[in-house]
Amino acid sequence: MNGSPVKKGDIIKIYVDGASRGNPGPAASAFIIVHNGNIIHDECDFIGTATNNSAEYQAIINALKTAERFSRGHIQVYSDSNLAIQQINKKWKINYPHLSKLCSQVYKLREKYEKVEFFHVGRNNPYIQKCDKLCNERLDTEGIKD
């Protein structure tokens, strides 16, 4: 872990991505936790067979579970999945029960923090690109071809 320790009032930024080869298919989810411009944690998990949207949600869930080790304060979550962000922000309806369950997990985890905000960012965001690279490297390691 690099960077300075998180102080009360600091904002932790989390960038997430999920990837599925086939939809559904073998999937991975990754996240990066950033404090004061420094990556203080990154993680990528193989999550088995999932849709791309499920992988995105799983990345958010895993990130929120891990972030509490660093801060229970103000968290900002960034994803290139407009669907996940709009559903979590209650702007879009959730049409699939499996996504509804995942969204409920996000809401439950959000309660552990003083404030959590969710933002959509483009795929060209460098932290999102790093998450995407982590997912693809993990799927390659698992022996899953594009």
C-alpha atoms as one frame of an Amber mdcrd trajectory, in Angstrom:
protein
   0.000   0.000   0.000   1.346   3.414  -0.900   0.090   6.923  -0.203  -0.679
   8.587   3.086  -3.138   7.158   5.596  -6.729   8.202   5.138  -7.793  10.995
   7.470 -11.276  11.936   8.605 -12.874  14.086   5.923 -10.780  12.612   3.091
 -12.603  11.299   0.035 -11.772   7.807  -1.178 -12.334   7.246  -4.904 -13.063
   3.770  -6.183 -12.931   2.780  -9.848 -14.541  -0.489 -10.913 -14.919  -2.657
 -13.979 -16.331  -6.049 -14.795 -15.652  -8.183 -17.842 -17.345 -11.240 -19.260
 -16.104 -13.301 -22.199 -19.404 -14.295 -23.628 -22.474 -12.749 -22.099 -22.966
 -14.685 -19.909 -19.577 -16.318 -19.748 -16.431 -16.556 -17.652 -16.150 -13.239
 -15.818 -13.872 -11.139 -13.659 -14.383  -8.019 -11.573 -11.749  -5.472 -10.602
 -11.486  -2.316  -8.567  -8.912   0.296  -7.648  -9.044   2.406  -4.485  -7.488
   5.865  -4.856  -6.626   8.314  -2.069  -5.095  11.721  -2.816  -4.240  10.594
  -6.346  -2.422   7.447  -5.186  -3.604   3.900  -5.757  -3.758   2.433  -2.253
  -5.323  -0.900  -3.221  -6.229  -2.832  -6.343  -7.886  -6.195  -6.651  -9.298
  -8.488  -9.297 -11.341 -11.634  -8.807 -12.458 -14.394 -11.139 -16.177 -14.673
 -10.409 -17.162 -17.669 -12.551 -19.938 -17.464 -15.122 -21.730 -14.115 -15.145
 -23.103 -11.428 -17.404 -21.107  -8.267 -17.957 -23.651  -6.310 -15.890 -23.387
  -8.792 -13.010 -19.591  -8.503 -13.141 -19.871  -4.701 -12.902 -22.123  -4.975
  -9.857 -19.797  -7.554  -8.284 -16.861  -5.164  -8.698 -18.815  -2.468  -6.817
 -19.783  -4.930  -4.066 -16.217  -6.208  -3.635 -14.875  -2.652  -3.600 -17.314
  -1.504  -0.924 -16.477  -4.551   1.216 -12.766  -3.776   0.952 -12.922   0.025
   1.262 -14.028  -0.104   4.887 -10.478  -1.209   5.773  -9.366   2.277   4.679
 -12.285   4.562   5.563 -15.901   4.627   6.704 -16.264   8.228   5.535 -16.954
   9.696   2.094 -16.633   7.236  -0.803 -17.049   8.000  -4.498 -17.533   5.047
  -6.842 -16.834   5.421 -10.570 -17.900   2.916 -13.230 -18.151   2.891 -16.996
 -21.355   0.861 -16.645 -24.095   3.421 -17.175 -26.661   0.709 -16.445 -25.281
  -0.153 -12.994 -24.788   3.483 -11.991 -28.235   4.610 -13.167 -29.893   1.647
 -11.431 -28.010   2.231  -8.165 -28.916   5.936  -8.344 -32.562   4.905  -8.917
 -32.735   6.661 -12.275 -33.400   3.454 -14.225 -35.662   0.535 -13.442 -34.087
  -2.851 -12.704 -35.698  -5.475 -14.946 -33.817  -8.596 -13.865 -34.098 -10.247
 -10.426 -30.381 -11.129 -10.290 -29.425  -7.462 -10.804 -32.002  -6.381  -8.241
 -30.359  -8.680  -5.662 -26.924  -7.291  -6.481 -28.218  -3.720  -6.230 -29.720
  -4.535  -2.822 -26.292  -5.731  -1.674 -24.812  -2.400  -2.796 -27.455  -0.506
  -0.773 -26.723  -2.604   2.323 -22.955  -2.037   2.021 -23.500   1.693   1.464
 -24.939   1.930   4.983 -21.462   1.286   6.467 -20.225   4.666   5.240 -20.985
   8.297   6.047 -21.589   9.058   2.362 -21.332   7.056  -0.850 -21.839   8.537
  -4.309 -21.942   6.718  -7.638 -20.767   8.271 -10.913 -20.652   7.150 -14.523
 -17.363   7.790 -16.339 -16.180   6.901 -19.826 -14.074   3.895 -20.752 -11.238
   6.298 -21.536 -10.731   7.051 -17.823  -7.199   5.812 -16.999  -8.301   4.079
 -13.779 -11.161   2.335 -15.597  -8.675   1.235 -18.265  -6.438  -0.194 -15.525
  -9.403  -2.096 -14.061 -10.267  -3.412 -17.520  -6.657  -4.549 -17.963  -6.760
  -6.325 -14.581  -9.951  -8.156 -15.612  -8.520  -9.238 -18.951  -5.238 -10.371
 -17.395  -7.180 -12.420 -14.831  -9.323 -14.063 -17.515  -6.156 -14.816 -19.527
  -4.587 -16.356 -16.394  -7.676 -18.539 -16.019  -7.021 -19.780 -19.576 -10.122
 -18.172 -21.043  -9.724 -17.001 -24.626 -11.453 -13.974 -26.186
